[in-house]
Amino acid sequence: MADNKAFDEIEFDESPDIVVLSDDEGNEFSLEVLDELFDENDNHYVAMLPIYDNPADALGDSDPLIIMKQVDEGDDSFFDEIVDEDEFARISEIFTNRLSEIFDVQ
């Protein structure tokens, strides 16, 4: 007989990694980190999805995956957009391949 646990006894090892970012105007955005990687130059990249207060807003988002690069300046670290098109294409392809194994990413 299979070992069945009551639902409330199941332990989940991981909770979502949520970050809150703010733009230049002070607007805050909550995002869930789906994946992260370091390239051969030790640059840190993250792939994130926005968290919406209203689930219907997610349906209108045609390209929800957000890919950013962590930038370190002195003691400060922050996420910034990837400006270089070749760098963005390379990193987004890696994330798309990795995440397509788990999610419906195109």
Rosetta blueprint (number, residue, H / E / L):
1 M L
2 A L
3 D L
4 N L
5 K L
6 A L
7 F H
8 D H
9 E H
10 I L
11 E L
12 F L
13 D L
14 E L
15 S L
16 P L
17 D E
18 I E
19 V E
20 V E
21 L E
22 S E
23 D L
24 D L
25 E L
26 G L
27 N L
28 E E
29 F E
30 S E
31 L E
32 E E
33 V E
34 L E
35 D E
36 E E
37 L E
38 F E
39 D L
40 E L
41 N L
42 D L
43 N L
44 H E
45 Y E
46 V E
47 A E
48 M E
49 L E
50 P E
51 I L
52 Y L
53 D L
54 N L
55 P H
56 A H
57 D H
58 A H
59 L H
60 G L
61 D L
62 S L
63 D L
64 P L
65 L L
66 I E
67 I E
68 M E
69 K E
70 Q E
71 V E
72 D E
73 E E
74 G L
75 D L
76 D E
77 S E
78 F E
79 F E
80 D E
81 E L
82 I L
83 V L
84 D L
85 E H
86 D H
87 E H
88 F H
89 A H
90 R H
91 I H
92 S H
93 E H
94 I H
95 F H
96 T H
97 N H
98 R H
99 L H
100 S H
101 E L
102 I L
103 F L
104 D L
105 V L
106 Q L
